[in-house]
Amino acid sequence: MRLALCVTKIMAEKLICQNRKAWHEYFIEDRFEAGMVLLGTEVKSLREGKASLGDSYAKIKEGEIFLVDAHINPYGHANRFNHDPLRPRKLLLHKNEIRRLIGKVQEKGLTLIPLRLYFSDGKAKVELGLAKGKKLYDKRETLKRKAVERDMERGRKGFDGDR
C-alpha cells in the first residue's frame, strides 16, 4: 500500500522546466516548495511547457516573496488580454517560512533561486533554493570532481575507450 502511495505521488508531478545553470553557479543549501499566483493564460502556457527560469531569482518585498525575471511565453490562442511574459509573480509560502527566509537572506548573504517549475496535483509550484554564489575556482573544482567520478564510473562498468 505504501509503495502505491509513493508511485501516485511521483506521477502527480509534471515537470515544466529546470534551472540547470543554478547548480553550476551556486551552492544550494536548502530547498523550499512554493505556490504561484498566476493568470489564466500563464497556466495554459505552462501546461504547454513554455517557460524559462534562466536568469530568474526570488525577491523579498514588504514581507512577501516575488519571482522576478521568470519568462512564461504568451499563450498562443489568447487574444489581446494576454499576460506580460516577464512580470513579477507572487509566491505563496507560510508566514513562518517567509520569516525564516528573510532572516537567512539578510544575515548570511544568501539568495533565493528557482530550481524547477512543475505542476503538483494540478497546481503550479516552484522549487526555490537558498543559494550561495560559487567563485570561479569552486566551479572549476566541481567540474574536475565530476570528470573524475565519470572516469571512475566508466572504469567500473568495464568500458574500454580504445576499441
Sequence and secondary structure as in RCSB ss.txt:
>XXXX:A:sequence
MRLALCVTKIMAEKLICQNRKAWHEYFIEDRFEAGMVLLGTEVKSLREGKASLGDSYAKIKEGEIFLVDAHINPY
GHANRFNHDPLRPRKLLLHKNEIRRLIGKVQEKGLTLIPLRLYFSDGKAKVELGLAKGKKLYDKRETLKRKAVER
DMERGRKGFDGDR
>XXXX:A:secstr
 HHHHHHHHHHTEEEEEE HHHHHHEEEEEEEEEEE   HHHHHHHHTT EE TT EEEEETTEEEEES EE   
TT  TT   TT  EEEE  HHHHHHHHHHHHHH  EEEEEEEEEETTEEEEEEEEEEE  HHHHHHHHHHHHHHH
HHHHHHHT  TT 
